[in-house]
Amino acid sequence: MKISIVTPFGKIFEGEIKEATFPGVEGEFGVLEGHAPLITNLKPGVITLKKTNGKEEVIAVNWGYVEVTPDHINVLADGAVPVVGSSESEIAQAIEKAKQLIRDASDSDALVATVTSKIESAARNL
């Protein structure tokens, strides 16, 4: 299944994945290939992508929209920060940017703590 994640500043991610999890406004939801068509809003949180090689990628988003078709996912986000890097310092910088994106998008300390926990947990697996 293909996915494209785009912000006003350009593409954040494009590629093949096995599954994805999104922070929907009505709750977190997962998507697998063959999913029924869907368009919904995203709230501040974390998109988790499981790539075809089995590795996971985590992307923090402040808000946006997701369109799901049986074989493709399009995400339009106002802001997004991929938590990736080739060194520990790059990953640490990405985590800080992701945390700030969520803090700026939400006044809920509980949401910020939850997203921070997910980001840091995923970063340990990189």
C-alpha positions in Angstrom: 0.0 0.0 0.0 1.3 3.5 -0.9 1.3 6.5 1.4 2.0 10.1 0.9 2.3 12.6 3.8 2.5 16.3 2.7 2.6 19.6 4.5 2.6 23.1 3.1 6.4 22.9 3.1 6.6 19.7 1.0 6.5 15.9 1.2 7.4 14.4 4.6 7.1 10.8 3.6 6.2 8.8 0.4 6.6 5.1 0.0 5.2 1.6 0.5 4.0 0.4 3.9 2.3 -2.6 5.3 0.1 -0.7 7.8 -0.4 2.7 9.4 -1.9 4.1 12.6 -3.4 7.6 12.8 -4.5 10.0 15.6 -8.1 10.5 14.4 -10.4 13.1 16.0 -12.7 10.2 17.1 -9.8 8.1 18.3 -6.7 6.3 17.1 -7.3 4.0 14.0 -5.3 1.6 11.9 -5.2 1.1 8.2 -4.2 -2.0 6.3 -4.2 -2.7 2.5 -7.8 -3.1 1.2 -9.3 -0.7 3.8 -12.6 0.8 3.0 -12.5 4.3 1.6 -12.4 6.9 4.4 -11.8 10.7 4.8 -11.3 12.0 8.3 -9.6 14.7 10.4 -6.4 14.2 12.3 -5.8 15.6 15.8 -2.4 16.4 17.3 -0.6 13.1 17.8 1.6 10.4 16.2 1.4 8.6 12.8 3.0 5.2 13.0 4.0 3.6 9.8 5.1 -0.1 9.5 7.2 -0.3 6.4 7.4 -3.4 4.2 10.8 -4.2 5.7 9.2 -4.5 9.1 10.8 -1.3 10.5 8.6 1.4 12.0 8.6 5.2 11.3 7.0 7.7 13.6 5.8 11.1 12.4 4.3 13.7 14.8 1.5 15.8 13.3 -0.3 18.8 14.7 -3.5 18.4 12.7 -4.7 17.6 9.2 -6.7 15.2 7.0 -6.3 11.7 5.9 -7.8 10.1 2.8 -7.8 6.3 2.7 -8.5 4.2 -0.4 -8.1 0.4 -0.7 -4.5 0.8 -2.0 -3.3 4.4 -1.2 -3.3 6.8 1.7 -3.0 10.6 1.3 -2.2 12.7 4.4 -2.4 16.5 4.3 -1.0 17.9 7.5 -0.5 21.5 8.7 2.7 20.5 10.4 4.6 17.2 10.6 8.0 16.1 12.0 9.5 12.7 11.2 11.4 11.2 14.1 14.3 9.9 12.2 18.1 10.4 12.1 21.4 8.7 11.4 22.8 9.6 14.8 21.6 9.9 18.4 21.9 13.7 18.2 19.8 13.9 15.0 17.2 11.7 16.6 17.2 13.8 19.8 16.7 17.0 17.7 13.8 15.4 15.8 12.2 14.4 19.1 12.5 17.9 20.5 11.0 19.4 17.2 8.1 16.8 17.4 7.4 17.7 21.1 7.3 21.4 20.3 5.0 20.8 17.4 2.5 19.0 19.7 2.9 21.6 22.5 2.1 24.4 20.0 -1.0 22.5 18.7 -2.5 21.5 22.1 -3.0 22.9 25.5 -3.6 19.5 27.0 -0.6 18.4 29.1 -2.0 14.8 29.0 -1.9 14.8 25.2 1.6 16.2 25.2 2.7 13.5 27.7 1.1 10.7 25.7 2.6 11.8 22.4 6.0 12.4 24.0 5.9 8.9 25.4 5.0 7.3 22.0 7.8 9.3 20.3 10.5 8.4 22.8 9.4 4.8 22.8 9.6 4.6 19.0 12.9 6.4 18.9 14.4 3.7 21.2 13.6 1.2 18.5 15.3 3.1 15.7 
